[in-house]
Amino acid sequence: LPFIPHPCFHLPLALPPVLPPAIHLSTFRFHTTYSHSIHLSTSQRIWRTLTIMSSTAEVFAAMKEAVVGDGGKALHRKFKGTVTFTVGGKLYSLNLSSPSNCDVSEGDAFDGKADLQVICSEEVMGKMIRKEVQPQQAFMKGMLKIKGKMSLAMKLTSVMAATRKKLPSSKL
């Protein structure tokens, strides 16, 4: 078929309606994998951004619930350390260093001396909570940046699972 440029994205009109996610469309001058959300309007993008931003605060509120009380003691047995999350420019601190002092707070409670620093976008944090991507996969794909103890980074899945249990099912 001849190449006929699409008016918005320079994709050929002969593009099949559904492509497997592994096919990369860089040959069509489109540098991300095919997605059904290509044609989002500006208002849809703004709404999606606002939803992600509000849910980040809810995720860390749920994480705080997960680490308080017996849940925090159980998490402490698996995950002994301190973590600073930088999600979309906002800082959150997770303290699981001692069973009596398990807490999540906004800001850097460790003055840059946390055992682990996790940096990601709000969208990636949402994907990890919804189990669309595991923390290890996000790190390997470059969606998640980690500094510090890698042994703690490998245990982030248990923290995400505990957080997920405290979120309302409508947020997942």
Secondary structure by P-SEA (a helix, b strand, c coil): cccccccccccccccccccccccccccccccccccccccccaaaaaaaaaaaaaaaaaaaaaaaaaaccaaaaaaaaaccbbbbbbcccbbbbbbccccccccccccccccccccbbbbbcaaaaaaaaaccccaaaaaaaccccccccaaaaaaaaaaaaaaaaacccccc
